[in-house]
C-alpha cells in the first residue's frame, strides 16, 4: 500500500495480522523497514491534518523473579548503632557487594552476598540486644545494692 503523499510503500502487517509483531512470529516474517522521515511540505498546514491517533499497546508477559534484597539500610544502621566486633561493617560491605552484583545482573551472586549480610545483621542485632539486657541487669543490681554489699573493716563487727 502506498502513502497518499509520497508514493512510498508503508510497512505491511505481520503474518499473524499484527503490526510490528516480534513475539509470535520470526522478526523477518513479512515485515519491512519503516519509511524514511519526510519533511512536511510547506503548503500543508498542521491545522488541516486529522487529529485522531490510534496507538496499539501490547503487554509483555515476562515473569521475572524480584531482584534479591541487599539489606543495605539495615547494614548501615547496624554499622552506625551496633558495630560489635565490626559485624555491622562486614554486613555493610557484603550489602554493597550484593548491590553491585544486582546492578551487573548476577542475581545468584547478589543473593549470596545479601544472605551473608542478613546473617551478619541478625548476629549483630542479637549480640547488641544481649549487651543491652546485661547492662540493664548490672545497673539495676548495682542500684539495688546487691553487687556492692557494705564492707566491715578489720576488727569491727562480730567475732
N, CA, C and O atoms as a GROMACS GRO file, in nm:
protein
  636
    1UNK      N    1   0.085  -0.116   0.000
    1UNK     CA    2   0.000   0.000   0.000
    1UNK      C    3   0.090   0.123   0.000
    1UNK      O    4   0.186   0.128   0.077
    2UNK      N    5   0.062   0.219  -0.083
    2UNK     CA    6   0.144   0.339  -0.095
    2UNK      C    7   0.085   0.450  -0.012
    2UNK      O    8  -0.036   0.458   0.007
    3UNK      N    9   0.174   0.538   0.040
    3UNK     CA   10   0.125   0.652   0.116
    3UNK      C   11   0.064   0.753   0.021
    3UNK      O   12   0.105   0.760  -0.095
    4UNK      N   13  -0.033   0.831   0.065
    4UNK     CA   14  -0.104   0.921  -0.027
    4UNK      C   15  -0.016   1.033  -0.080
    4UNK      O   16  -0.037   1.076  -0.194
    5UNK      N   17   0.079   1.082  -0.006
    5UNK     CA   18   0.157   1.199  -0.049
    5UNK      C   19   0.284   1.161  -0.124
    5UNK      O   20   0.312   1.217  -0.230
    6UNK      N   21   0.361   1.065  -0.070
    6UNK     CA   22   0.493   1.045  -0.126
    6UNK      C   23   0.503   0.930  -0.224
    6UNK      O   24   0.596   0.926  -0.306
    7UNK      N   25   0.411   0.836  -0.218
    7UNK     CA   26   0.417   0.723  -0.307
    7UNK      C   27   0.508   0.612  -0.258
    7UNK      O   28   0.528   0.515  -0.330
    8UNK      N   29   0.564   0.622  -0.138
    8UNK     CA   30   0.649   0.516  -0.086
    8UNK      C   31   0.564   0.409  -0.022
    8UNK      O   32   0.448   0.434   0.014
    9UNK      N   33   0.619   0.292  -0.009
    9UNK     CA   34   0.545   0.180   0.050
    9UNK      C   35   0.552   0.186   0.203
    9UNK      O   36   0.658   0.210   0.261
   10UNK      N   37   0.436   0.164   0.266
   10UNK     CA   38   0.428   0.157   0.412
   10UNK      C   39   0.457   0.014   0.454
   10UNK      O   40   0.440  -0.077   0.372
   11UNK      N   41   0.500  -0.010   0.578
   11UNK     CA   42   0.525  -0.148   0.620
   11UNK      C   43   0.394  -0.226   0.626
   11UNK      O   44   0.290  -0.173   0.666
   12UNK      N   45   0.401  -0.350   0.588
   12UNK     CA   46   0.286  -0.438   0.588
   12UNK      C   47   0.274  -0.507   0.725
   12UNK      O   48   0.374  -0.522   0.796
   13UNK      N   49   0.152  -0.548   0.761
   13UNK     CA   50   0.139  -0.620   0.888
   13UNK      C   51   0.207  -0.756   0.881
   13UNK      O   52   0.233  -0.808   0.773
   14UNK      N   53   0.234  -0.812   0.997
   14UNK     CA   54   0.300  -0.941   1.007
   14UNK      C   55   0.204  -1.051   0.961
   14UNK      O   56   0.087  -1.024   0.935
   15UNK      N   57   0.253  -1.172   0.951
   15UNK     CA   58   0.172  -1.285   0.907
   15UNK      C   59   0.054  -1.306   1.001
   15UNK      O   60  -0.055  -1.342   0.957
   16UNK      N   61   0.075  -1.284   1.130
   16UNK     CA   62  -0.032  -1.306   1.227
   16UNK      C   63  -0.133  -1.192   1.227
   16UNK      O   64  -0.233  -1.200   1.298
   17UNK      N   65  -0.110  -1.086   1.152
   17UNK     CA   66  -0.206  -0.977   1.141
   17UNK      C   67  -0.174  -0.857   1.230
   17UNK      O   68  -0.248  -0.758   1.226
   18UNK      N   69  -0.069  -0.862   1.307
   18UNK     CA   70  -0.034  -0.751   1.396
   18UNK      C   71   0.078  -0.669   1.334
   18UNK      O   72   0.165  -0.721   1.264
   19UNK      N   73   0.073  -0.541   1.361
   19UNK     CA   74   0.178  -0.452   1.315
   19UNK      C   75   0.294  -0.460   1.412
   19UNK      O   76   0.273  -0.448   1.533
   20UNK      N   77   0.414  -0.479   1.364
   20UNK     CA   78   0.532  -0.480   1.449
   20UNK      C   79   0.539  -0.599   1.542
   20UNK      O   80   0.596  -0.587   1.651
   21UNK      N   81   0.484  -0.711   1.505
   21UNK     CA   82   0.482  -0.830   1.592
   21UNK      C   83   0.620  -0.893   1.595
   21UNK      O   84   0.675  -0.927   1.490
   22UNK      N   85   0.676  -0.908   1.712
   22UNK     CA   86   0.805  -0.976   1.726
   22UNK      C   87   0.793  -1.098   1.816
   22UNK      O   88   0.885  -1.180   1.821
   23UNK      N   89   0.683  -1.110   1.887
   23UNK     CA   90   0.670  -1.216   1.985
   23UNK      C   91   0.615  -1.344   1.923
   23UNK      O   92   0.662  -1.453   1.955
   24UNK      N   93   0.516  -1.334   1.834
   24UNK     CA   94   0.450  -1.451   1.780
   24UNK      C   95   0.517  -1.505   1.655
   24UNK      O   96   0.508  -1.625   1.628
   25UNK      N   97   0.581  -1.422   1.579
   25UNK     CA   98   0.637  -1.462   1.451
   25UNK      C   99   0.784  -1.427   1.447
   25UNK      O  100   0.830  -1.343   1.525
   26UNK      N  101   0.860  -1.489   1.358
   26UNK     CA  102   1.001  -1.451   1.343
   26UNK      C  103   1.013  -1.305   1.301
   26UNK      O  104   0.922  -1.251   1.240
   27UNK      N  105   1.126  -1.241   1.332
   27UNK     CA  106   1.139  -1.098   1.304
   27UNK      C  107   1.127  -1.061   1.157
   27UNK      O  108   1.082  -0.950   1.126
   28UNK      N  109   1.166  -1.149   1.065
   28UNK     CA  110   1.164  -1.114   0.923
   28UNK      C  111   1.042  -1.170   0.851
   28UNK      O  112   1.040  -1.174   0.728
   29UNK      N  113   0.940  -1.212   0.924
   29UNK     CA  114   0.823  -1.275   0.861
   29UNK      C  115   0.728  -1.168   0.807
   29UNK      O  116   0.637  -1.126   0.878
   30UNK      N  117   0.749  -1.125   0.685
   30UNK     CA  118   0.658  -1.034   0.619
   30UNK      C  119   0.670  -0.889   0.664
   30UNK      O  120   0.586  -0.807   0.626
   31UNK      N  121   0.770  -0.855   0.742
   31UNK     CA  122   0.784  -0.717   0.789
   31UNK      C  123   0.886  -0.643   0.704
   31UNK      O  124   0.985  -0.701   0.658
   32UNK      N  125   0.862  -0.515   0.684
   32UNK     CA  126   0.955  -0.431   0.611
   32UNK      C  127   1.003  -0.321   0.706
   32UNK      O  128   0.950  -0.304   0.815
   33UNK      N  129   1.103  -0.250   0.662
   33UNK     CA  130   1.154  -0.138   0.740
   33UNK      C  131   1.057  -0.021   0.734
   33UNK      O  132   0.979  -0.009   0.640
   34UNK      N  133   1.062   0.066   0.834
   34UNK     CA  134   0.979   0.186   0.834
   34UNK      C  135   1.024   0.280   0.723
   34UNK      O  136   1.141   0.279   0.685
   35UNK      N  137   0.932   0.360   0.670
   35UNK     CA  138   0.972   0.454   0.566
   35UNK      C  139   1.062   0.562   0.624
   35UNK      O  140   1.054   0.591   0.743
   36UNK      N  141   1.147   0.622   0.541
   36UNK     CA  142   1.234   0.728   0.592
   36UNK      C  143   1.153   0.852   0.632
   36UNK      O  144   1.041   0.872   0.584
   37UNK      N  145   1.210   0.932   0.720
   37UNK     CA  146   1.144   1.053   0.767
   37UNK      C  147   1.134   1.152   0.651
   37UNK      O  148   1.231   1.176   0.579
   38UNK      N  149   1.015   1.208   0.634
   38UNK     CA  150   0.994   1.304   0.527
   38UNK      C  151   0.949   1.436   0.586
   38UNK      O  152   0.868   1.441   0.679
   39UNK      N  153   1.002   1.541   0.534
   39UNK     CA  154   0.963   1.675   0.579
   39UNK      C  155   0.822   1.705   0.529
   39UNK      O  156   0.784   1.663   0.420
   40UNK      N  157   0.746   1.776   0.608
   40UNK     CA  158   0.611   1.816   0.571
   40UNK      C  159   0.622   1.928   0.467
   40UNK      O  160   0.693   2.026   0.489
   41UNK      N  161   0.552   1.914   0.356
   41UNK     CA  162   0.560   2.020   0.254
   41UNK      C  163   0.511   2.154   0.310
   41UNK      O  164   0.429   2.157   0.401
   42UNK      N  165   0.563   2.262   0.255
   42UNK     CA  166   0.530   2.395   0.305
   42UNK      C  167   0.384   2.431   0.283
   42UNK      O  168   0.328   2.508   0.361
   43UNK      N  169   0.320   2.378   0.178
   43UNK     CA  170   0.181   2.414   0.150
   43UNK      C  171   0.082   2.342   0.242
   43UNK      O  172  -0.034   2.382   0.249
   44UNK      N  173   0.125   2.236   0.314
   44UNK     CA  174   0.035   2.165   0.406
   44UNK      C  175   0.046   2.229   0.543
   44UNK      O  176   0.156   2.251   0.594
   45UNK      N  177  -0.068   2.260   0.602
   45UNK     CA  178  -0.070   2.322   0.735
   45UNK      C  179  -0.111   2.217   0.838
   45UNK      O  180  -0.185   2.125   0.806
   46UNK      N  181  -0.063   2.232   0.956
   46UNK     CA  182  -0.090   2.135   1.062
   46UNK      C  183  -0.239   2.134   1.101
   46UNK      O  184  -0.291   2.032   1.144
   47UNK      N  185  -0.306   2.248   1.084
   47UNK     CA  186  -0.448   2.254   1.120
   47UNK      C  187  -0.534   2.169   1.028
   47UNK      O  188  -0.643   2.127   1.066
   48UNK      N  189  -0.487   2.144   0.906
   48UNK     CA  190  -0.565   2.068   0.810
   48UNK      C  191  -0.551   1.917   0.828
   48UNK      O  192  -0.632   1.842   0.774
   49UNK      N  193  -0.450   1.870   0.902
   49UNK     CA  194  -0.427   1.727   0.919
   49UNK      C  195  -0.523   1.670   1.022
   49UNK      O  196  -0.565   1.741   1.113
   50UNK      N  197  -0.560   1.542   1.009
   50UNK     CA  198  -0.651   1.482   1.107
   50UNK      C  199  -0.585   1.475   1.245
   50UNK      O  200  -0.464   1.459   1.256
   51UNK      N  201  -0.667   1.486   1.352
   51UNK     CA  202  -0.616   1.491   1.488
   51UNK      C  203  -0.620   1.357   1.560
   51UNK      O  204  -0.561   1.345   1.668
   52UNK      N  205  -0.687   1.260   1.507
   52UNK     CA  206  -0.701   1.133   1.580
   52UNK      C  207  -0.578   1.045   1.554
   52UNK      O  208  -0.525   1.038   1.444
   53UNK      N  209  -0.536   0.980   1.658
   53UNK     CA  210  -0.424   0.889   1.651
   53UNK      C  211  -0.459   0.763   1.728
   53UNK      O  212  -0.511   0.770   1.839
   54UNK      N  213  -0.433   0.649   1.670
   54UNK     CA  214  -0.459   0.522   1.736
   54UNK      C  215  -0.325   0.459   1.771
   54UNK      O  216  -0.237   0.446   1.687
   55UNK      N  217  -0.312   0.420   1.897
   55UNK     CA  218  -0.188   0.359   1.944
   55UNK      C  219  -0.221   0.219   1.994
   55UNK      O  220  -0.313   0.202   2.074
   56UNK      N  221  -0.148   0.121   1.947
   56UNK     CA  222  -0.167  -0.017   1.990
   56UNK      C  223  -0.060  -0.049   2.093
   56UNK      O  224   0.060  -0.041   2.064
   57UNK      N  225  -0.102  -0.086   2.213
   57UNK     CA  226  -0.010  -0.119   2.320
   57UNK      C  227  -0.026  -0.266   2.353
   57UNK      O  228  -0.136  -0.314   2.378
   58UNK      N  229   0.085  -0.338   2.351
   58UNK     CA  230   0.083  -0.479   2.385
   58UNK      C  231   0.157  -0.500   2.516
   58UNK      O  232   0.264  -0.444   2.538
   59UNK      N  233   0.098  -0.581   2.602
   59UNK     CA  234   0.164  -0.614   2.728
   59UNK      C  235   0.256  -0.733   2.706
   59UNK      O  236   0.220  -0.828   2.637
   60UNK      N  237   0.373  -0.726   2.765
   60UNK     CA  238   0.462  -0.839   2.758
   60UNK      C  239   0.448  -0.916   2.888
   60UNK      O  240   0.454  -0.859   2.997
   61UNK      N  241   0.431  -1.044   2.876
   61UNK     CA  242   0.410  -1.130   2.992
   61UNK      C  243   0.540  -1.201   3.027
   61UNK      O  244   0.554  -1.321   3.007
   62UNK      N  245   0.635  -1.126   3.079
   62UNK     CA  246   0.761  -1.186   3.122
   62UNK      C  247   0.759  -1.193   3.274
   62UNK      O  248   0.757  -1.090   3.342
   63UNK      N  249   0.761  -1.313   3.325
   63UNK     CA  250   0.760  -1.331   3.469
   63UNK      C  251   0.904  -1.343   3.518
   63UNK      O  252   0.966  -1.449   3.508
   64UNK      N  253   0.954  -1.234   3.570
   64UNK     CA  254   1.088  -1.235   3.626
   64UNK      C  255   1.076  -1.233   3.777
   64UNK      O  256   0.993  -1.160   3.831
   65UNK      N  257   1.157  -1.310   3.844
   65UNK     CA  258   1.151  -1.304   3.990
   65UNK      C  259   1.202  -1.168   4.038
   65UNK      O  260   1.284  -1.106   3.971
   66UNK      N  261   1.153  -1.122   4.151
   66UNK     CA  262   1.203  -0.994   4.201
   66UNK      C  263   1.352  -1.003   4.234
   66UNK      O  264   1.400  -1.108   4.275
   67UNK      N  265   1.424  -0.894   4.216
   67UNK     CA  266   1.567  -0.899   4.245
   67UNK      C  267   1.590  -0.926   4.394
   67UNK      O  268   1.509  -0.886   4.478
   68UNK      N  269   1.700  -0.992   4.428
   68UNK     CA  270   1.726  -1.023   4.569
   68UNK      C  271   1.751  -0.897   4.650
   68UNK      O  272   1.800  -0.796   4.599
   69UNK      N  273   1.718  -0.905   4.778
   69UNK     CA  274   1.736  -0.790   4.867
   69UNK      C  275   1.882  -0.780   4.909
   69UNK      O  276   1.949  -0.882   4.926
   70UNK      N  277   1.929  -0.657   4.926
   70UNK     CA  278   2.069  -0.639   4.966
   70UNK      C  279   2.083  -0.593   5.111
   70UNK      O  280   2.195  -0.593   5.163
   71UNK      N  281   1.976  -0.555   5.178
   71UNK     CA  282   1.975  -0.517   5.320
   71UNK      C  283   2.075  -0.405   5.349
   71UNK      O  284   2.141  -0.405   5.453
   72UNK      N  285   2.085  -0.309   5.258
   72UNK     CA  286   2.184  -0.202   5.273
   72UNK      C  287   2.148  -0.108   5.387
   72UNK      O  288   2.237  -0.069   5.464
   73UNK      N  289   2.022  -0.070   5.401
   73UNK     CA  290   1.983   0.024   5.506
   73UNK      C  291   2.000  -0.040   5.644
   73UNK      O  292   2.049   0.024   5.736
   74UNK      N  293   1.959  -0.165   5.656
   74UNK     CA  294   1.976  -0.237   5.783
   74UNK      C  295   2.124  -0.245   5.820
   74UNK      O  296   2.161  -0.226   5.935
   75UNK      N  297   2.208  -0.274   5.721
   75UNK     CA  298   2.353  -0.283   5.747
   75UNK      C  299   2.410  -0.147   5.786
   75UNK      O  300   2.499  -0.139   5.870
   76UNK      N  301   2.358  -0.042   5.726
   76UNK     CA  302   2.405   0.092   5.762
   76UNK      C  303   2.372   0.124   5.907
   76UNK      O  304   2.456   0.175   5.980
   77UNK      N  305   2.248   0.096   5.950
   77UNK     CA  306   2.211   0.121   6.089
   77UNK      C  307   2.287   0.031   6.184
   77UNK      O  308   2.322   0.074   6.294
   78UNK      N  309   2.312  -0.093   6.146
   78UNK     CA  310   2.391  -0.182   6.230
   78UNK      C  311   2.534  -0.130   6.243
   78UNK      O  312   2.593  -0.140   6.350
   79UNK      N  313   2.587  -0.076   6.136
   79UNK     CA  314   2.722  -0.020   6.140
   79UNK      C  315   2.727   0.103   6.231
   79UNK      O  316   2.822   0.119   6.308
   80UNK      N  317   2.627   0.188   6.222
   80UNK     CA  318   2.630   0.313   6.298
   80UNK      C  319   2.594   0.293   6.446
   80UNK      O  320   2.652   0.358   6.532
   81UNK      N  321   2.500   0.204   6.475
   81UNK     CA  322   2.447   0.196   6.610
   81UNK      C  323   2.482   0.068   6.684
   81UNK      O  324   2.460   0.063   6.805
   82UNK      N  325   2.534  -0.032   6.621
   82UNK     CA  326   2.564  -0.156   6.692
   82UNK      C  327   2.676  -0.232   6.626
   82UNK      O  328   2.656  -0.346   6.582
   83UNK      N  329   2.792  -0.172   6.617
   83UNK     CA  330   2.902  -0.230   6.543
   83UNK      C  331   2.988  -0.316   6.635
   83UNK      O  332   3.107  -0.288   6.653
   84UNK      N  333   2.930  -0.420   6.693
   84UNK     CA  334   3.004  -0.509   6.784
   84UNK      C  335   3.098  -0.596   6.703
   84UNK      O  336   3.055  -0.667   6.612
   85UNK      N  337   3.226  -0.593   6.735
   85UNK     CA  338   3.330  -0.671   6.667
   85UNK      C  339   3.327  -0.651   6.516
   85UNK      O  340   3.359  -0.743   6.440
   86UNK      N  341   3.291  -0.533   6.472
   86UNK     CA  342   3.287  -0.495   6.330
   86UNK      C  343   3.190  -0.581   6.248
   86UNK      O  344   3.205  -0.590   6.126
   87UNK      N  345   3.091  -0.642   6.312
   87UNK     CA  346   2.992  -0.720   6.237
   87UNK      C  347   2.907  -0.629   6.149
   87UNK      O  348   2.870  -0.667   6.038
   88UNK      N  349   2.875  -0.510   6.198
   88UNK     CA  350   2.797  -0.415   6.119
   88UNK      C  351   2.873  -0.370   5.996
   88UNK      O  352   2.815  -0.356   5.888
   89UNK      N  353   3.002  -0.345   6.011
   89UNK     CA  354   3.084  -0.304   5.897
   89UNK      C  355   3.094  -0.416   5.794
   89UNK      O  356   3.086  -0.391   5.674
   90UNK      N  357   3.112  -0.538   5.842
   90UNK     CA  358   3.116  -0.651   5.749
   90UNK      C  359   2.982  -0.668   5.676
   90UNK      O  360   2.979  -0.694   5.556
   91UNK      N  361   2.872  -0.651   5.749
   91UNK     CA  362   2.740  -0.661   5.686
   91UNK      C  363   2.722  -0.551   5.582
   91UNK      O  364   2.666  -0.575   5.475
   92UNK      N  365   2.772  -0.431   5.612
   92UNK     CA  366   2.762  -0.320   5.516
   92UNK      C  367   2.844  -0.350   5.390
   92UNK      O  368   2.799  -0.321   5.279
   93UNK      N  369   2.962  -0.407   5.406
   93UNK     CA  370   3.046  -0.442   5.291
   93UNK      C  371   2.977  -0.547   5.204
   93UNK      O  372   2.976  -0.536   5.081
   94UNK      N  373   2.920  -0.650   5.268
   94UNK     CA  374   2.851  -0.753   5.190
   94UNK      C  375   2.725  -0.697   5.124
   94UNK      O  376   2.687  -0.742   5.016
   95UNK      N  377   2.660  -0.600   5.187
   95UNK     CA  378   2.542  -0.538   5.125
   95UNK      C  379   2.581  -0.460   5.001
   95UNK      O  380   2.510  -0.464   4.900
   96UNK      N  381   2.692  -0.389   5.007
   96UNK     CA  382   2.738  -0.313   4.890
   96UNK      C  383   2.777  -0.409   4.778
   96UNK      O  384   2.748  -0.383   4.661
   97UNK      N  385   2.843  -0.519   4.814
   97UNK     CA  386   2.878  -0.619   4.712
   97UNK      C  387   2.752  -0.678   4.649
   97UNK      O  388   2.747  -0.700   4.528
   98UNK      N  389   2.650  -0.702   4.732
   98UNK     CA  390   2.524  -0.754   4.680
   98UNK      C  391   2.458  -0.656   4.584
   98UNK      O  392   2.406  -0.696   4.480
   99UNK      N  393   2.461  -0.528   4.619
   99UNK     CA  394   2.402  -0.427   4.530
   99UNK      C  395   2.480  -0.418   4.400
   99UNK      O  396   2.419  -0.403   4.293
  100UNK      N  397   2.612  -0.428   4.405
  100UNK     CA  398   2.692  -0.425   4.283
  100UNK      C  399   2.660  -0.544   4.193
  100UNK      O  400   2.647  -0.529   4.071
  101UNK      N  401   2.646  -0.663   4.252
  101UNK     CA  402   2.612  -0.782   4.174
  101UNK      C  403   2.473  -0.769   4.112
  101UNK      O  404   2.450  -0.813   4.000
  102UNK      N  405   2.381  -0.708   4.188
  102UNK     CA  406   2.245  -0.691   4.136
  102UNK      C  407   2.244  -0.596   4.017
  102UNK      O  408   2.171  -0.618   3.921
  103UNK      N  409   2.325  -0.491   4.023
  103UNK     CA  410   2.334  -0.396   3.912
  103UNK      C  411   2.394  -0.463   3.789
  103UNK      O  412   2.355  -0.434   3.676
  104UNK      N  413   2.490  -0.553   3.810
  104UNK     CA  414   2.554  -0.622   3.698
  104UNK      C  415   2.466  -0.732   3.641
  104UNK      O  416   2.496  -0.784   3.533
  105UNK      N  417   2.359  -0.769   3.711
  105UNK     CA  418   2.269  -0.873   3.661
  105UNK      C  419   2.301  -1.011   3.713
  105UNK      O  420   2.236  -1.107   3.672
  106UNK      N  421   2.398  -1.025   3.802
  106UNK     CA  422   2.434  -1.154   3.861
  106UNK      C  423   2.348  -1.175   3.985
  106UNK      O  424   2.390  -1.144   4.097
  107UNK      N  425   2.227  -1.229   3.964
  107UNK     CA  426   2.132  -1.243   4.075
  107UNK      C  427   2.173  -1.351   4.173
  107UNK      O  428   2.141  -1.341   4.292
  108UNK      N  429   2.243  -1.455   4.129
  108UNK     CA  430   2.286  -1.558   4.222
  108UNK      C  431   2.395  -1.505   4.316
  108UNK      O  432   2.394  -1.534   4.435
  109UNK      N  433   2.488  -1.428   4.262
  109UNK     CA  434   2.591  -1.367   4.347
  109UNK      C  435   2.531  -1.264   4.441
  109UNK      O  436   2.572  -1.254   4.556
  110UNK      N  437   2.433  -1.187   4.391
  110UNK     CA  438   2.367  -1.088   4.476
  110UNK      C  439   2.290  -1.156   4.588
  110UNK      O  440   2.287  -1.106   4.701
  111UNK      N  441   2.227  -1.270   4.558
  111UNK     CA  442   2.154  -1.344   4.661
  111UNK      C  443   2.249  -1.398   4.767
  111UNK      O  444   2.217  -1.397   4.885
  112UNK      N  445   2.366  -1.447   4.724
  112UNK     CA  446   2.465  -1.500   4.819
  112UNK      C  447   2.517  -1.390   4.911
  112UNK      O  448   2.520  -1.407   5.033
  113UNK      N  449   2.559  -1.278   4.854
  113UNK     CA  450   2.610  -1.168   4.935
  113UNK      C  451   2.500  -1.109   5.024
  113UNK      O  452   2.526  -1.072   5.139
  114UNK      N  453   2.378  -1.102   4.972
  114UNK     CA  454   2.267  -1.048   5.051
  114UNK      C  455   2.232  -1.136   5.170
  114UNK      O  456   2.204  -1.086   5.278
  115UNK      N  457   2.235  -1.268   5.150
  115UNK     CA  458   2.205  -1.357   5.262
  115UNK      C  459   2.316  -1.353   5.366
  115UNK      O  460   2.289  -1.365   5.486
  116UNK      N  461   2.442  -1.336   5.324
  116UNK     CA  462   2.552  -1.322   5.420
  116UNK      C  463   2.536  -1.193   5.500
  116UNK      O  464   2.558  -1.193   5.621
  117UNK      N  465   2.498  -1.085   5.434
  117UNK     CA  466   2.475  -0.958   5.504
  117UNK      C  467   2.359  -0.971   5.603
  117UNK      O  468   2.365  -0.916   5.713
  118UNK      N  469   2.255  -1.044   5.564
  118UNK     CA  470   2.141  -1.065   5.654
  118UNK      C  471   2.184  -1.143   5.778
  118UNK      O  472   2.146  -1.107   5.890
  119UNK      N  473   2.260  -1.249   5.760
  119UNK     CA  474   2.308  -1.328   5.875
  119UNK      C  475   2.396  -1.245   5.967
  119UNK      O  476   2.383  -1.254   6.089
  120UNK      N  477   2.484  -1.165   5.910
  120UNK     CA  478   2.569  -1.079   5.993
  120UNK      C  479   2.486  -0.975   6.068
  120UNK      O  480   2.514  -0.945   6.184
  121UNK      N  481   2.385  -0.919   6.003
  121UNK     CA  482   2.298  -0.822   6.069
  121UNK      C  483   2.220  -0.886   6.184
  121UNK      O  484   2.206  -0.826   6.290
  122UNK      N  485   2.170  -1.006   6.162
  122UNK     CA  486   2.095  -1.075   6.268
  122UNK      C  487   2.187  -1.106   6.386
  122UNK      O  488   2.149  -1.088   6.501
  123UNK      N  489   2.309  -1.153   6.357
  123UNK     CA  490   2.404  -1.183   6.464
  123UNK      C  491   2.440  -1.058   6.543
  123UNK      O  492   2.442  -1.061   6.666
  124UNK      N  493   2.466  -0.948   6.473
  124UNK     CA  494   2.500  -0.823   6.542
  124UNK      C  495   2.381  -0.774   6.623
  124UNK      O  496   2.401  -0.721   6.733
  125UNK      N  497   2.260  -0.789   6.573
  125UNK     CA  498   2.141  -0.745   6.645
  125UNK      C  499   2.121  -0.826   6.773
  125UNK      O  500   2.092  -0.769   6.878
  126UNK      N  501   2.138  -0.957   6.765
  126UNK     CA  502   2.122  -1.042   6.883
  126UNK      C  503   2.227  -1.010   6.987
  126UNK      O  504   2.196  -1.000   7.106
  127UNK      N  505   2.351  -0.993   6.945
  127UNK     CA  506   2.458  -0.959   7.039
  127UNK      C  507   2.433  -0.823   7.103
  127UNK      O  508   2.454  -0.806   7.223
  128UNK      N  509   2.388  -0.726   7.025
  128UNK     CA  510   2.360  -0.593   7.081
  128UNK      C  511   2.245  -0.597   7.179
  128UNK      O  512   2.249  -0.528   7.281
  129UNK      N  513   2.141  -0.677   7.152
  129UNK     CA  514   2.030  -0.690   7.245
  129UNK      C  515   2.078  -0.755   7.374
  129UNK      O  516   2.039  -0.712   7.483
  130UNK      N  517   2.162  -0.858   7.364
  130UNK     CA  518   2.216  -0.922   7.484
  130UNK      C  519   2.302  -0.825   7.566
  130UNK      O  520   2.294  -0.825   7.688
  131UNK      N  521   2.381  -0.744   7.500
  131UNK     CA  522   2.464  -0.646   7.572
  131UNK      C  523   2.376  -0.546   7.645
  131UNK      O  524   2.403  -0.513   7.760
  132UNK      N  525   2.272  -0.497   7.580
  132UNK     CA  526   2.182  -0.401   7.644
  132UNK      C  527   2.112  -0.464   7.764
  132UNK      O  528   2.101  -0.400   7.869
  133UNK      N  529   2.066  -0.589   7.751
  133UNK     CA  530   2.000  -0.657   7.862
  133UNK      C  531   2.096  -0.678   7.978
  133UNK      O  532   2.059  -0.656   8.093
  134UNK      N  533   2.220  -0.719   7.950
  134UNK     CA  534   2.320  -0.740   8.055
  134UNK      C  535   2.352  -0.608   8.125
  134UNK      O  536   2.363  -0.605   8.247
  135UNK      N  537   2.367  -0.501   8.050
  135UNK     CA  538   2.395  -0.370   8.111
  135UNK      C  539   2.280  -0.326   8.200
  135UNK      O  540   2.303  -0.274   8.309
  136UNK      N  541   2.157  -0.344   8.155
  136UNK     CA  542   2.041  -0.306   8.237
  136UNK      C  543   2.037  -0.389   8.365
  136UNK      O  544   2.009  -0.335   8.472
  137UNK      N  545   2.064  -0.518   8.356
  137UNK     CA  546   2.064  -0.603   8.476
  137UNK      C  547   2.173  -0.561   8.572
  137UNK      O  548   2.148  -0.551   8.692
  138UNK      N  549   2.294  -0.537   8.522
  138UNK     CA  550   2.405  -0.497   8.610
  138UNK      C  551   2.377  -0.364   8.676
  138UNK      O  552   2.403  -0.348   8.795
  139UNK      N  553   2.325  -0.267   8.602
  139UNK     CA  554   2.296  -0.136   8.660
  139UNK      C  555   2.186  -0.147   8.764
  139UNK      O  556   2.195  -0.085   8.870
  140UNK      N  557   2.081  -0.224   8.735
  140UNK     CA  558   1.972  -0.237   8.833
  140UNK      C  559   2.018  -0.310   8.959
  140UNK      O  560   1.974  -0.276   9.068
  141UNK      N  561   2.106  -0.410   8.946
  141UNK     CA  562   2.159  -0.478   9.064
  141UNK      C  563   2.252  -0.387   9.144
  141UNK      O  564   2.254  -0.393   9.267
  142UNK      N  565   2.328  -0.304   9.076
  142UNK     CA  566   2.417  -0.210   9.146
  142UNK      C  567   2.336  -0.106   9.221
  142UNK      O  568   2.372  -0.069   9.333
  143UNK      N  569   2.229  -0.057   9.163
  143UNK     CA  570   2.144   0.041   9.230
  143UNK      C  571   2.075  -0.022   9.350
  143UNK      O  572   2.057   0.043   9.453
  144UNK      N  573   2.035  -0.148   9.337
  144UNK     CA  574   1.966  -0.217   9.447
  144UNK      C  575   2.063  -0.253   9.559
  144UNK      O  576   2.018  -0.286   9.669
  145UNK      N  577   2.191  -0.248   9.538
  145UNK     CA  578   2.289  -0.277   9.642
  145UNK      C  579   2.328  -0.422   9.651
  145UNK      O  580   2.393  -0.461   9.748
  146UNK      N  581   2.291  -0.503   9.557
  146UNK     CA  582   2.324  -0.644   9.562
  146UNK      C  583   2.470  -0.668   9.525
  146UNK      O  584   2.535  -0.756   9.582
  147UNK      N  585   2.522  -0.592   9.433
  147UNK     CA  586   2.659  -0.613   9.388
  147UNK      C  587   2.761  -0.555   9.485
  147UNK      O  588   2.872  -0.608   9.494
  148UNK      N  589   2.729  -0.451   9.556
  148UNK     CA  590   2.823  -0.388   9.649
  148UNK      C  591   2.768  -0.396   9.791
  148UNK      O  592   2.711  -0.299   9.841
  149UNK      N  593   2.783  -0.510   9.857
  149UNK     CA  594   2.735  -0.516   9.995
  149UNK      C  595   2.824  -0.430  10.085
  149UNK      O  596   2.940  -0.408  10.053
  150UNK      N  597   2.772  -0.382  10.195
  150UNK     CA  598   2.856  -0.300  10.283
  150UNK      C  599   2.970  -0.383  10.341
  150UNK      O  600   2.949  -0.497  10.383
  151UNK      N  601   3.090  -0.328  10.344
  151UNK     CA  602   3.207  -0.399  10.393
  151UNK      C  603   3.238  -0.351  10.535
  151UNK      O  604   3.225  -0.233  10.569
  152UNK      N  605   3.280  -0.444  10.614
  152UNK     CA  606   3.321  -0.411  10.752
  152UNK      C  607   3.472  -0.407  10.757
  152UNK      O  608   3.539  -0.491  10.698
  153UNK      N  609   3.523  -0.316  10.824
  153UNK     CA  610   3.667  -0.301  10.836
  153UNK      C  611   3.725  -0.407  10.929
  153UNK      O  612   3.652  -0.485  10.990
  154UNK      N  613   3.858  -0.408  10.939
  154UNK     CA  614   3.926  -0.506  11.024
  154UNK      C  615   3.897  -0.475  11.171
  154UNK      O  616   3.909  -0.360  11.214
  155UNK      N  617   3.861  -0.572  11.244
  155UNK     CA  618   3.840  -0.556  11.388
  155UNK      C  619   3.704  -0.506  11.424
  155UNK      O  620   3.672  -0.496  11.542
  156UNK      N  621   3.625  -0.475  11.330
  156UNK     CA  622   3.491  -0.429  11.359
  156UNK      C  623   3.393  -0.542  11.331
  156UNK      O  624   3.422  -0.629  11.250
  157UNK      N  625   3.282  -0.541  11.395
  157UNK     CA  626   3.179  -0.638  11.371
  157UNK      C  627   3.192  -0.758  11.463
  157UNK      O  628   3.280  -0.763  11.548
  158UNK      N  629   3.106  -0.853  11.444
  158UNK     CA  630   3.106  -0.972  11.531
  158UNK      C  631   3.230  -1.058  11.510
  158UNK      O  632   3.284  -1.067  11.399
  159UNK      N  633   3.271  -1.120  11.616
  159UNK     CA  634   3.389  -1.206  11.607
  159UNK      C  635   3.355  -1.352  11.624
  159UNK      O  636   3.444  -1.437  11.618
   0.00000   0.00000   0.00000
